[in-house]
Amino acid sequence: MSAVIVGSPSAVITAANAKVLRRQQYQKESNGLETLVETYIVQSQNLISIIPAKNTTHSAFSTATTKFPRMAVESISTSEQDGNLSELNVTYVGLASSSGLPAAIVRIIPVTGAGKFGLNINIEAEFLSDSSEPQLLAGTLSSISPTIIAGRYNQRRMPRAINGTSLPPNPIEPYFRSNTAGFGVGSSVFKTTSVTDAYEGYCINDTQLTRRGQFLVVTMTFQEFRFFSVSQ
């Protein structure tokens, strides 16, 4: 975490809504999400009226020269200081960049029995999304990722890439096969057998979403899917 000292604790605060920015602290998570903590000095009697609402954008509240429209208030903490002053700590979360999304993190997780034509693994992707919860659950991963392709048997296939990060290929190409055979004597068929064999490749097995400011932190797990059925 880095810190920048901006203002002076001895700065004169006169207006009721005045706040003096003392310092900034910055941190970046492995998935690309960024956190900025700004510390302000305010008059204690004006503290409640100055506290920003959750999800207020950095550009709307901060007095810093550089504004970050894609960062939003996530949490607040306060502490009393000497001289009828209070310290106001505002934590913003989001992205400092004006556009784009960080690359996804891809993990390979060994899982006994998960393989159908490939290794016994799950593929896990952690990424940031600017889609809404309903959009993402419907298949729109983000503004720069392809929409999830729907497969058979209510499966949703793993995309080739998420936020510019390529995902592992399927062990073989997806397929669908269905055959029906009859067994009997002469022209009399007394037994019919239907065989259905469908392979969809890696499909979504689990999805976890956490809202952080303007973005969703998404963890998707993909596993090979095969449907095989014999019926009479």
C-alpha positions as CSV (number, residue, x, y, z in Angstrom):
1,M,0.0,0.0,0.0
2,S,1.3,3.5,-0.9
3,A,0.5,6.7,0.8
4,V,0.6,10.4,-0.3
5,I,0.5,13.3,2.2
6,V,-1.7,16.0,0.6
7,G,-2.9,18.7,3.1
8,S,-1.9,20.1,6.5
9,P,-3.6,19.4,9.8
10,S,-3.3,23.0,10.6
11,A,-5.3,24.1,7.6
12,V,-8.1,26.5,8.4
13,I,-11.6,25.0,8.0
14,T,-14.2,27.7,7.8
15,A,-17.2,26.7,5.6
16,A,-19.7,24.2,7.0
17,N,-19.1,21.7,4.2
18,A,-15.3,22.2,4.1
19,K,-12.9,19.3,4.3
20,V,-9.1,19.2,4.0
21,L,-7.6,16.2,2.3
22,R,-4.7,15.0,4.5
23,R,-3.4,11.9,2.7
24,Q,-4.2,9.2,0.2
25,Q,-3.4,5.4,0.5
26,Y,-3.6,3.2,-2.6
27,Q,-3.8,-0.6,-2.9
28,K,-4.3,-3.0,-5.8
29,E,-5.6,-6.5,-5.5
30,S,-4.4,-9.5,-7.6
31,N,-7.6,-9.4,-9.7
32,G,-7.0,-5.8,-10.7
33,L,-9.5,-4.1,-8.3
34,E,-8.1,-0.9,-6.8
35,T,-8.7,0.6,-3.4
36,L,-8.1,4.3,-2.5
37,V,-8.4,5.6,1.1
38,E,-8.6,9.4,1.5
39,T,-8.3,10.9,4.9
40,Y,-9.9,14.3,5.5
41,I,-10.0,16.7,8.5
42,V,-13.4,18.3,9.1
43,Q,-15.1,20.3,11.8
44,S,-16.7,17.8,14.2
45,Q,-20.1,19.6,14.2
46,N,-20.2,19.2,10.4
47,L,-19.1,15.6,10.2
48,I,-22.5,14.0,9.7
49,S,-23.5,16.3,6.9
50,I,-20.2,15.8,5.0
51,I,-20.1,12.0,5.1
52,P,-20.7,10.7,1.6
53,A,-23.3,8.0,0.8
54,K,-22.2,4.6,-0.3
55,N,-21.4,4.3,-4.0
56,T,-20.8,8.1,-4.4
57,T,-18.2,8.4,-7.1
58,H,-14.7,9.7,-6.3
59,S,-15.1,12.5,-8.8
60,A,-18.2,13.7,-7.0
61,F,-16.8,13.8,-3.5
62,S,-13.0,14.0,-3.5
63,T,-11.1,17.3,-3.4
64,A,-8.0,15.7,-5.0
65,T,-6.8,17.2,-8.3
66,T,-7.0,13.8,-10.1
67,K,-10.5,12.4,-10.2
68,F,-11.5,8.7,-10.7
69,P,-15.0,8.4,-12.0
70,R,-14.9,4.6,-11.9
71,M,-14.1,4.5,-8.2
72,A,-17.0,4.7,-5.7
73,V,-17.3,5.0,-1.9
74,E,-17.4,1.6,-0.2
75,S,-16.9,2.3,3.5
76,I,-16.4,5.2,6.0
77,S,-14.6,5.5,9.3
78,T,-14.2,8.5,11.6
79,S,-12.2,9.5,14.7
80,E,-12.2,12.6,16.9
81,Q,-9.2,14.8,17.0
82,D,-8.2,17.7,19.2
83,G,-9.5,21.2,18.6
84,N,-13.1,20.3,17.7
85,L,-11.9,18.5,14.6
86,S,-12.6,15.0,13.3
87,E,-10.8,12.7,10.9
88,L,-12.9,11.2,8.1
89,N,-11.5,8.2,6.2
90,V,-13.3,7.4,2.9
91,T,-12.5,4.1,1.2
92,Y,-13.2,4.0,-2.5
93,V,-13.1,0.9,-4.6
94,G,-13.0,0.4,-8.4
95,L,-10.6,1.2,-11.2
96,A,-8.5,4.2,-11.6
97,S,-8.3,3.9,-15.4
98,S,-11.0,5.6,-17.5
99,S,-11.8,2.5,-19.6
100,G,-11.1,-1.2,-20.0
101,L,-11.0,-4.1,-17.6
102,P,-8.1,-6.0,-16.0
103,A,-7.1,-9.4,-17.4
104,A,-8.8,-12.4,-15.8
105,I,-7.0,-14.8,-13.4
106,V,-7.2,-18.4,-14.6
107,R,-6.6,-21.3,-12.2
108,I,-6.5,-25.1,-12.8
109,I,-7.9,-27.0,-9.9
110,P,-7.5,-30.8,-9.6
111,V,-10.9,-32.5,-9.0
112,T,-11.2,-36.3,-8.8
113,G,-13.6,-37.7,-11.4
114,A,-14.2,-34.3,-13.1
115,G,-12.6,-35.3,-16.5
116,K,-14.7,-36.8,-19.3
117,F,-12.2,-36.6,-22.2
118,G,-9.6,-34.5,-20.5
119,L,-7.8,-34.3,-17.2
120,N,-9.6,-34.5,-13.8
121,I,-9.7,-30.7,-13.4
122,N,-11.9,-27.7,-13.0
123,I,-11.0,-24.4,-14.6
124,E,-11.6,-21.4,-12.5
125,A,-11.7,-17.8,-13.8
126,E,-11.7,-14.8,-11.5
127,F,-12.4,-11.4,-13.2
128,L,-14.0,-8.0,-12.9
129,S,-17.2,-7.3,-14.8
130,D,-19.0,-4.0,-15.6
131,S,-22.2,-6.0,-16.3
132,S,-25.1,-6.0,-13.9
133,E,-26.0,-9.1,-11.9
134,P,-28.9,-10.0,-14.2
135,Q,-26.8,-9.4,-17.3
136,L,-24.0,-11.6,-16.1
137,L,-26.2,-14.4,-15.0
138,A,-27.9,-14.2,-18.4
139,G,-24.5,-14.7,-20.1
140,T,-23.0,-11.2,-20.7
141,L,-19.7,-11.5,-18.9
142,S,-18.5,-7.9,-19.4
143,S,-18.4,-5.2,-22.0
144,I,-15.2,-6.6,-23.6
145,S,-16.0,-10.4,-23.3
146,P,-18.1,-12.6,-25.5
147,T,-21.5,-13.6,-24.4
148,I,-21.8,-17.2,-23.0
149,I,-23.0,-19.7,-25.6
150,A,-25.9,-21.8,-24.5
151,G,-25.5,-25.6,-25.1
152,R,-27.8,-28.5,-24.7
153,Y,-29.3,-29.7,-21.4
154,N,-29.3,-26.2,-19.9
155,Q,-25.5,-26.0,-20.1
156,R,-23.6,-22.8,-20.8
157,R,-20.3,-23.3,-22.5
158,M,-17.0,-21.7,-21.3
159,P,-16.0,-18.8,-23.6
160,R,-12.6,-18.9,-25.4
161,A,-11.5,-15.8,-23.4
162,I,-12.5,-13.5,-20.6
163,N,-11.4,-9.8,-20.5
164,G,-8.6,-10.6,-23.0
165,T,-7.3,-13.7,-21.1
166,S,-7.5,-17.0,-23.1
167,L,-9.0,-20.0,-21.4
168,P,-7.8,-23.6,-22.0
169,P,-9.4,-25.3,-25.0
170,N,-11.8,-28.2,-24.8
171,P,-10.1,-31.7,-24.9
172,I,-12.2,-32.5,-28.0
173,E,-14.9,-30.6,-30.0
174,P,-18.4,-30.7,-28.6
175,Y,-20.8,-33.2,-30.3
176,F,-24.3,-34.6,-30.2
177,R,-25.2,-38.2,-31.3
178,S,-28.6,-39.9,-31.1
179,N,-29.4,-43.4,-32.4
180,T,-32.3,-45.8,-32.1
181,A,-32.0,-49.5,-32.9
182,G,-34.8,-52.1,-33.0
183,F,-34.3,-55.8,-32.3
184,G,-36.7,-58.6,-33.3
185,V,-37.3,-61.7,-35.4
186,G,-38.3,-61.2,-39.1
187,S,-40.6,-58.2,-39.4
188,S,-41.5,-58.2,-35.7
189,V,-39.7,-55.7,-33.6
190,F,-40.0,-56.5,-29.9
191,K,-37.3,-54.3,-28.4
192,T,-36.1,-50.8,-29.2
193,T,-33.0,-49.2,-27.7
194,S,-32.2,-45.4,-27.9
195,V,-28.8,-44.1,-27.3
196,T,-28.0,-40.4,-26.7
197,D,-24.5,-39.1,-26.3
198,A,-23.8,-35.4,-26.0
199,Y,-20.6,-33.6,-25.1
200,E,-20.6,-29.9,-24.4
201,G,-17.0,-29.4,-23.4
202,Y,-16.2,-27.1,-20.4
203,C,-19.4,-25.6,-19.1
204,I,-20.2,-23.3,-16.1
205,N,-20.4,-25.4,-13.0
206,D,-20.6,-22.6,-10.4
207,T,-20.7,-18.8,-10.3
208,Q,-20.0,-16.5,-7.4
209,L,-20.6,-12.7,-7.5
210,T,-19.6,-9.9,-5.2
211,R,-20.6,-6.3,-5.9
212,R,-17.7,-3.9,-5.2
213,G,-18.6,-0.3,-6.2
214,Q,-19.4,-0.1,-9.9
215,F,-18.0,-3.6,-10.6
216,L,-18.7,-7.2,-9.9
217,V,-15.9,-9.5,-8.7
218,V,-16.8,-12.8,-10.4
219,T,-15.5,-16.3,-9.9
220,M,-16.7,-18.9,-12.4
221,T,-15.9,-22.6,-12.3
222,F,-16.0,-24.6,-15.5
223,Q,-16.2,-28.4,-15.7
224,E,-16.5,-30.8,-18.6
225,F,-20.1,-31.9,-19.3
226,R,-21.2,-35.1,-21.0
227,F,-24.7,-36.6,-21.2
228,F,-24.9,-40.3,-22.0
229,S,-28.2,-42.2,-21.9
230,V,-29.5,-45.6,-23.0
231,S,-33.2,-46.2,-22.9
232,Q,-35.5,-49.0,-24.0
